[in-house]
Amino acid sequence: MDSRAKTLKGTGESLNELITDLKELTPKLFKEAYGDAFLVYSGLPSDLKPHDRAWHATLWGEDRVSGQQMGQALGTTLIYQIRHTERTLSKRFVTVGRLEGTNDIIINDRSISGLHAVFEQSAKGGYLVRDVGSRNGTFVGGVAVPKDSTHAVRPGDSIRFGRVIVIFLDAIGLVTLAKAAAKL
């Protein structure tokens, strides 16, 4: 790991905590410091109208969502790094689940299993998500990921773990999101 590498809390980091680095660093420097893959969870403001495209994309998992659309739907926004931590034994996978101490990404929601899913890098450098037998399933763009099967994810894809929907972004998408959020 690069000496400049920064690790976010497994329980998610507020977008506001990262906004300075996101606005001041180039995407390349941000990627060197924080990595190249993120999950973005955006709690929705109560006044957002159901016909708003960002509302639909965030809640119902449209296939692809841009950083700009996510920026329009910002309420409480948490950023999760897809990066291995010392919390797990596997260096091959980045784990997602409800239990602290055993997962790299911890999402505290009852619809998420203790160990729900894992991310791994593909041979081509992209990312794959695998449902590891969760109780309430993993979905990419609204399509169920069968147990123990992988599904490729691309920047802008919606991923649902149980009832929690996140958006997969790369470093460029996260920098775009921060700039859109700063304009709100």
BAFI-3210 file (N, C-alpha, C; in Angstrom, 3 decimals, decimal comma, padded with zeros to 6 digits):
// residues 184
n [1|2|3|4|5|6|7|8|9|10|11|12|13|14|15|16|17|18|19|20|21|22|23|24|25|26|27|28|29|30|31|32|33|34|35|36|37|38|39|40|41|42|43|44|45|46|47|48|49|50|51|52|53|54|55|56|57|58|59|60|61|62|63|64|65|66|67|68|69|70|71|72|73|74|75|76|77|78|79|80|81|82|83|84|85|86|87|88|89|90|91|92|93|94|95|96|97|98|99|100|101|102|103|104|105|106|107|108|109|110|111|112|113|114|115|116|117|118|119|120|121|122|123|124|125|126|127|128|129|130|131|132|133|134|135|136|137|138|139|140|141|142|143|144|145|146|147|148|149|150|151|152|153|154|155|156|157|158|159|160|161|162|163|164|165|166|167|168|169|170|171|172|173|174|175|176|177|178|179|180|181|182|183|184]
n.u [000,843|000,518|002,387|000,966|-001,577|-004,933|-007,243|-010,650|-013,277|-014,753|-017,450|-018,370|-017,769|-018,551|-019,533|-018,999|-016,715|-014,771|-014,800|-012,983|-010,523|-011,548|-012,251|-009,847|-007,745|-006,397|-008,137|-006,367|-004,460|-006,230|-007,147|-004,737|-004,428|-006,843|-007,798|-009,499|-012,185|-015,507|-018,373|-021,383|-023,675|-026,709|-028,756|-032,046|-033,350|-036,337|-038,000|-037,692|-039,085|-041,121|-041,103|-038,682|-035,732|-033,282|-034,194|-035,628|-033,495|-031,817|-033,444|-034,737|-032,902|-032,001|-030,263|-027,832|-026,215|-025,234|-022,534|-023,351|-026,181|-026,411|-025,411|-027,503|-029,347|-028,532|-028,595|-028,060|-024,939|-022,860|-019,618|-018,050|-015,065|-013,869|-011,790|-009,366|-009,099|-007,545|-009,409|-010,424|-009,578|-009,094|-007,221|-007,835|-010,498|-012,920|-014,968|-018,504|-020,908|-023,047|-021,799|-019,494|-015,924|-015,470|-015,874|-014,914|-016,401|-018,962|-022,331|-024,849|-027,666|-030,684|-031,551|-029,349|-027,055|-024,829|-022,323|-022,509|-021,867|-019,138|-016,480|-014,312|-011,343|-011,352|-009,672|-009,238|-009,035|-011,301|-014,197|-015,865|-018,877|-019,994|-022,578|-022,741|-024,501|-026,456|-029,272|-031,216|-030,457|-028,429|-028,251|-027,621|-028,122|-030,830|-030,979|-030,843|-028,062|-026,997|-026,488|-023,130|-022,253|-020,624|-020,923|-020,180|-019,362|-019,820|-018,715|-021,243|-023,213|-026,039|-026,222|-027,814|-027,950|-029,679|-032,103|-030,772|-029,548|-026,800|-024,453|-022,054|-018,973|-016,111|-012,899|-012,935|-015,692|-016,435|-015,101|-016,466|-019,016|-018,510|-017,929|-020,403|-021,967|-020,851|-021,823|-024,437]
n.v [-001,179|002,195|004,852|007,170|006,312|006,262|005,108|004,644|004,674|001,531|001,552|003,477|006,731|010,094|012,085|014,761|014,742|014,024|015,914|018,087|016,878|015,613|017,767|019,174|017,481|016,016|013,664|011,509|011,717|011,513|008,899|007,503|007,993|007,096|004,872|003,018|002,326|002,623|002,597|004,313|005,543|007,118|008,765|009,913|013,221|014,426|016,008|015,326|014,599|011,851|011,573|012,483|011,835|011,109|010,243|007,911|006,409|006,074|004,779|002,631|001,355|001,874|000,997|002,517|005,256|008,608|010,542|013,173|012,930|011,548|013,494|015,294|014,040|014,097|013,505|012,293|011,223|008,514|007,240|004,343|002,585|000,298|-001,686|-003,827|-004,474|-004,693|-005,935|-008,288|-011,679|-012,573|-011,659|-011,563|-010,939|-008,309|-007,810|-007,511|-006,739|-007,018|-007,334|-005,953|-005,919|-008,216|-007,690|-005,836|-003,739|-002,334|-002,411|-001,393|-002,674|-004,367|-005,953|-006,887|-009,516|-011,096|-011,752|-010,769|-010,263|-010,305|-008,426|-008,649|-008,215|-008,387|-010,319|-008,569|-006,155|-004,813|-004,836|-007,413|-008,594|-010,830|-012,758|-014,262|-016,176|-014,735|-013,721|-011,955|-011,343|-010,079|-007,559|-006,304|-003,510|-004,097|-006,780|-010,020|-011,445|-014,612|-016,971|-017,512|-016,871|-014,599|-011,147|-008,681|-005,309|-001,897|001,535|003,641|001,737|000,483|-001,165|-003,488|-004,508|-006,629|-004,518|-002,180|000,259|001,058|002,983|002,121|003,581|004,866|006,492|008,857|009,241|009,679|012,052|013,726|013,574|014,853|017,451|018,145|018,038|020,094|022,287|022,412]
n.w [000,000|-000,814|000,750|001,014|001,085|002,200|004,575|004,836|007,328|008,043|008,434|006,830|005,507|005,920|003,178|003,449|005,061|003,286|001,334|000,996|000,182|-002,084|-003,699|-003,960|-004,761|-007,731|-009,854|-010,269|-008,152|-006,014|-006,400|-005,962|-003,237|-002,007|-003,363|-006,022|-006,175|-005,032|-002,862|-002,752|-000,547|-000,327|001,739|001,464|001,043|002,636|001,073|-001,573|-004,669|-005,856|-008,692|-009,496|-011,257|-010,014|-007,557|-008,236|-009,340|-007,139|-005,231|-006,580|-008,128|-010,903|-013,902|-014,428|-012,944|-012,805|-011,318|-011,124|-011,048|-008,650|-006,946|-007,009|-005,453|-002,864|000,568|003,474|002,975|002,574|002,133|001,067|000,946|-001,452|-000,483|000,824|004,315|007,575|009,077|008,100|007,245|004,670|001,885|-000,669|-001,143|-000,655|001,930|002,564|004,933|007,883|010,344|012,581|012,821|011,387|008,745|005,834|004,763|006,485|006,906|008,714|008,826|009,262|007,145|005,936|005,776|008,199|006,969|003,848|001,088|-001,295|-002,790|-005,558|-007,503|-011,015|-013,557|-015,601|-014,363|-013,532|-011,308|-009,492|-007,999|-005,516|-004,242|-001,133|-000,165|001,153|003,178|002,127|-000,447|-003,244|-005,644|-008,884|-010,724|-010,529|-011,136|-009,887|-008,198|-008,427|-005,745|-004,847|-007,389|-009,651|-010,530|-012,831|-012,070|-012,944|-013,047|-011,814|-011,654|-009,891|-006,778|-004,789|-001,516|000,384|001,542|001,132|-000,979|-002,945|-004,859|-007,213|-007,712|-009,469|-008,857|-010,403|-010,765|-008,104|-007,515|-009,297|-008,155|-005,680|-006,538|-007,663|-005,367|-003,886|-005,169|-004,439]
ca.u [000,000|001,238|002,495|-000,057|-002,891|-005,795|-008,313|-011,870|-013,927|-015,537|-018,870|-018,659|-017,262|-019,418|-019,000|-018,468|-015,368|-013,854|-015,041|-011,788|-009,624|-012,197|-012,231|-008,502|-006,848|-006,778|-008,626|-005,239|-003,931|-007,261|-007,107|-003,547|-004,619|-008,027|-008,166|-010,200|-013,550|-016,260|-019,824|-021,969|-025,030|-027,276|-030,068|-032,755|-034,073|-037,769|-038,744|-037,417|-040,316|-040,980|-040,868|-037,313|-034,922|-032,300|-034,942|-035,855|-032,222|-031,282|-034,303|-035,170|-031,776|-031,847|-029,002|-026,640|-026,469|-024,029|-022,193|-024,187|-027,508|-026,295|-025,251|-028,819|-030,162|-027,794|-029,131|-026,934|-024,166|-021,722|-018,710|-017,364|-013,977|-013,733|-010,371|-009,131|-008,613|-007,035|-010,537|-010,727|-008,418|-008,881|-006,638|-008,352|-011,843|-013,362|-016,238|-019,598|-021,860|-023,542|-020,999|-018,230|-014,803|-015,249|-016,116|-014,226|-017,468|-019,988|-023,578|-025,664|-029,082|-031,145|-031,775|-028,045|-026,535|-023,553|-021,436|-023,535|-021,306|-017,724|-015,986|-012,983|-010,917|-011,321|-008,379|-009,132|-008,874|-012,590|-014,650|-016,958|-019,528|-020,483|-023,434|-022,198|-025,582|-027,162|-030,693|-032,086|-029,965|-027,610|-028,777|-026,885|-029,047|-032,121|-030,865|-030,317|-026,795|-027,196|-025,533|-021,817|-021,929|-020,137|-021,512|-019,303|-019,958|-019,170|-019,054|-022,616|-024,162|-026,660|-026,087|-028,683|-027,671|-030,912|-032,914|-029,901|-029,046|-025,605|-023,993|-020,637|-018,275|-014,652|-012,381|-013,409|-017,099|-016,541|-014,696|-017,602|-020,052|-018,130|-018,084|-021,836|-022,453|-020,354|-022,632|-025,802]
ca.v [000,000|003,461|005,554|008,214|005,676|006,578|004,137|005,178|003,796|000,466|001,885|004,559|008,059|011,136|012,797|016,039|014,512|013,845|016,925|018,885|016,092|015,368|018,990|019,707|016,536|015,552|012,284|010,578|011,767|010,980|007,446|007,009|008,088|006,406|003,688|003,275|001,818|003,094|002,479|005,550|005,419|008,448|008,884|010,898|014,270|014,144|016,795|014,875|014,111|010,522|011,581|012,921|010,716|010,667|009,494|006,567|005,717|005,712|003,827|001,450|000,694|001,918|000,374|003,351|006,558|009,428|011,291|014,377|012,537|011,245|014,773|015,915|013,304|014,000|013,748|011,757|010,462|007,787|006,676|003,124|002,162|-001,124|-001,891|-004,781|-003,916|-005,690|-006,543|-009,609|-012,536|-012,740|-010,541|-011,666|-010,389|-007,224|-008,326|-006,595|-007,379|-006,248|-007,529|-005,233|-006,759|-009,319|-007,226|-004,617|-002,745|-002,662|-001,683|-001,808|-002,731|-005,740|-006,722|-007,342|-010,652|-010,882|-011,705|-010,692|-010,339|-009,947|-007,852|-009,078|-007,643|-009,343|-010,405|-007,403|-004,958|-004,325|-005,443|-008,380|-008,773|-012,200|-012,982|-015,449|-016,890|-013,808|-013,989|-011,090|-011,199|-009,012|-007,234|-005,288|-002,964|-004,751|-008,203|-010,807|-012,152|-015,920|-017,352|-017,998|-016,437|-013,225|-010,230|-007,525|-004,005|-000,781|002,814|004,078|000,651|000,394|-002,476|-003,579|-005,541|-006,604|-003,368|-001,012|000,494|001,891|003,170|001,822|004,636|004,891|007,747|009,975|009,439|010,238|013,461|014,395|013,655|015,883|018,764|018,404|018,285|021,394|023,319|022,402]
ca.w [000,000|-000,923|002,031|001,031|001,085|003,327|004,742|005,421|008,295|007,429|008,570|005,897|005,836|005,386|002,021|003,943|005,589|002,150|000,315|000,736|-000,668|-003,366|-004,500|-004,154|-005,423|-009,060|-009,749|-010,177|-006,781|-005,127|-006,585|-005,276|-001,789|-001,490|-004,128|-007,275|-006,204|-003,875|-002,807|-002,251|-000,014|-000,158|002,358|000,655|001,748|002,666|000,095|-002,925|-005,278|-006,453|-010,134|-009,737|-011,773|-009,031|-006,539|-008,778|-009,502|-005,837|-004,526|-007,320|-008,773|-012,348|-014,285|-014,340|-012,351|-012,867|-010,122|-011,113|-010,569|-007,221|-006,267|-006,908|-004,486|-001,619|001,889|004,225|002,004|003,128|001,140|001,500|000,058|-001,756|-000,212|001,907|005,572|008,514|009,796|007,561|007,004|003,239|001,162|-002,031|-001,205|000,216|002,417|002,898|005,838|009,012|011,548|012,727|013,221|010,454|007,377|005,402|004,634|007,480|006,705|009,851|008,487|009,551|005,917|005,457|006,538|008,880|005,797|002,806|-000,260|-001,409|-004,035|-005,949|-008,780|-012,116|-014,240|-016,484|-013,550|-013,044|-010,064|-009,485|-006,704|-005,338|-003,085|-000,454|000,509|002,038|003,409|001,325|-001,810|-003,809|-006,967|-009,641|-011,719|-010,399|-011,489|-008,775|-008,355|-007,805|-004,701|-005,274|-008,749|-009,669|-011,499|-013,038|-011,786|-013,624|-012,415|-012,021|-011,388|-008,568|-006,140|-003,612|-000,521|001,166|001,103|001,057|-002,333|-003,066|-006,234|-007,400|-008,447|-009,463|-008,303|-011,218|-010,431|-006,760|-007,614|-009,944|-007,121|-004,706|-007,176|-007,774|-004,010|-003,446|-005,817|-003,892]
c.u [000,881|001,259|001,481|-001,458|-003,650|-006,917|-009,485|-012,420|-014,750|-017,028|-019,270|-018,150|-018,211|-018,744|-018,390|-017,053|-014,335|-013,873|-013,797|-010,823|-010,235|-012,142|-010,816|-007,547|-007,328|-007,327|-007,488|-004,668|-004,953|-007,266|-005,897|-003,745|-005,732|-008,409|-009,036|-011,638|-014,259|-017,725|-020,337|-023,391|-025,546|-028,650|-030,770|-033,417|-035,573|-038,545|-038,474|-038,665|-040,101|-040,704|-039,452|-036,456|-033,924|-032,978|-035,159|-034,550|-031,699|-032,128|-034,541|-034,101|-031,789|-030,441|-027,771|-027,025|-025,172|-023,769|-023,048|-025,581|-027,468|-026,171|-026,582|-029,660|-029,524|-028,647|-027,962|-026,166|-022,960|-020,929|-018,026|-016,277|-014,111|-012,236|-010,257|-008,613|-008,075|-008,154|-010,825|-009,440|-008,082|-008,288|-007,153|-009,693|-011,990|-014,773|-017,212|-020,553|-022,220|-022,607|-019,695|-017,146|-014,511|-015,452|-015,304|-015,214|-018,605|-021,201|-024,562|-027,149|-029,530|-031,383|-030,475|-027,532|-025,210|-022,409|-022,369|-022,969|-019,818|-017,476|-014,619|-012,638|-010,884|-009,933|-008,147|-009,036|-010,163|-012,953|-015,818|-017,555|-020,095|-021,375|-022,961|-023,272|-026,361|-028,646|-031,579|-031,529|-029,124|-028,078|-027,900|-027,811|-030,393|-032,108|-030,210|-028,990|-026,983|-026,111|-024,287|-021,496|-021,423|-020,878|-020,577|-020,060|-019,121|-019,540|-020,454|-023,641|-024,752|-026,494|-026,983|-028,262|-028,886|-031,774|-032,085|-029,316|-027,869|-025,278|-022,492|-020,023|-016,777|-014,212|-012,876|-014,874|-017,286|-016,121|-015,822|-018,745|-019,749|-018,310|-019,551|-022,414|-022,034|-021,172|-024,040|-025,961]
c.v [001,232|004,170|006,688|007,631|005,997|005,563|004,801|004,191|002,756|000,729|003,035|005,887|009,068|011,796|014,119|015,898|014,424|015,007|017,758|018,130|015,863|016,591|019,425|018,774|016,238|014,140|011,268|010,542|011,230|009,451|006,841|006,989|007,179|005,133|004,052|002,802|002,153|002,705|003,758|005,250|006,834|008,338|010,036|011,969|014,049|014,908|016,382|014,212|012,757|010,529|012,025|011,723|010,207|009,863|008,063|005,777|005,242|004,637|002,534|000,866|000,708|001,451|001,246|004,727|007,352|010,104|012,543|014,045|012,211|012,540|015,473|015,250|013,249|014,339|013,403|010,872|009,844|007,186|005,464|002,812|000,678|-001,401|-002,863|-004,061|-005,042|-006,374|-007,955|-010,375|-012,651|-011,489|-010,508|-010,944|-009,177|-007,610|-007,210|-007,352|-006,482|-006,288|-006,737|-006,215|-007,885|-008,919|-005,971|-003,457|-003,186|-001,778|-002,214|-001,678|-004,176|-006,574|-007,278|-008,442|-010,294|-010,806|-011,824|-010,950|-010,037|-009,303|-008,452|-008,403|-008,732|-009,334|-009,195|-006,095|-004,347|-005,002|-006,368|-008,400|-010,192|-012,241|-014,284|-016,170|-016,013|-014,158|-013,205|-010,719|-009,978|-008,822|-006,163|-004,809|-003,640|-006,241|-008,953|-011,463|-013,505|-016,225|-017,968|-017,753|-015,004|-012,431|-009,033|-006,248|-002,923|000,515|003,277|002,993|000,777|-001,043|-002,452|-004,778|-005,541|-005,469|-002,083|-000,900|001,451|002,020|002,920|002,941|004,401|006,254|008,956|010,283|010,061|011,711|014,265|014,591|014,775|017,277|019,120|018,743|019,661|022,533|023,405|023,425]
c.w [000,000|000,421|002,142|001,116|002,367|003,372|005,437|006,437|007,549|007,481|007,668|006,421|005,200|004,193|002,456|004,486|004,460|001,173|-000,007|-000,172|-002,046|-004,275|-004,848|-004,887|-006,836|-008,904|-009,599|-008,755|-005,775|-005,191|-005,873|-003,762|-001,278|-002,227|-005,315|-007,313|-004,898|-004,001|-002,184|-001,815|000,217|000,467|001,667|001,491|001,618|001,602|-001,345|-003,493|-005,948|-007,951|-010,485|-010,149|-010,740|-007,924|-007,006|-008,866|-008,164|-005,165|-005,283|-008,207|-010,282|-012,686|-014,061|-013,816|-012,405|-011,532|-009,999|-010,596|-009,085|-006,433|-006,081|-005,823|-003,106|-000,408|002,791|003,254|002,684|001,988|001,770|000,484|-000,216|-001,690|000,957|003,140|006,439|009,287|009,312|007,273|005,520|002,619|-000,277|-002,192|-000,302|000,633|002,768|003,806|006,998|010,216|011,523|013,156|012,263|008,993|007,089|005,299|005,533|007,235|007,740|009,521|008,653|008,300|005,342|006,376|007,200|007,879|004,608|001,410|-000,194|-002,767|-004,294|-007,270|-009,828|-012,736|-015,145|-015,706|-013,045|-011,735|-010,301|-008,093|-006,681|-004,098|-002,438|000,362|001,474|002,112|002,439|-000,044|-002,107|-005,241|-007,601|-010,748|-011,702|-010,709|-010,332|-009,145|-007,676|-006,772|-005,328|-006,746|-008,667|-010,736|-011,612|-012,693|-012,473|-012,914|-012,812|-011,772|-009,989|-008,071|-004,916|-002,783|000,396|000,662|000,966|-000,352|-002,273|-004,550|-006,259|-008,239|-008,426|-008,921|-009,091|-010,905|-009,063|-006,745|-008,267|-008,952|-006,138|-005,301|-007,326|-006,390|-003,508|-004,039|-005,233|-002,787]
res [m|d|s|r|a|k|t|l|k|g|t|g|e|s|l|n|e|l|i|t|d|l|k|e|l|t|p|k|l|f|k|e|a|y|g|d|a|f|l|v|y|s|g|l|p|s|d|l|k|p|h|d|r|a|w|h|a|t|l|w|g|e|d|r|v|s|g|q|q|m|g|q|a|l|g|t|t|l|i|y|q|i|r|h|t|e|r|t|l|s|k|r|f|v|t|v|g|r|l|e|g|t|n|d|i|i|i|n|d|r|s|i|s|g|l|h|a|v|f|e|q|s|a|k|g|g|y|l|v|r|d|v|g|s|r|n|g|t|f|v|g|g|v|a|v|p|k|d|s|t|h|a|v|r|p|g|d|s|i|r|f|g|r|v|i|v|i|f|l|d|a|i|g|l|v|t|l|a|k|a|a|a|k|l]
***
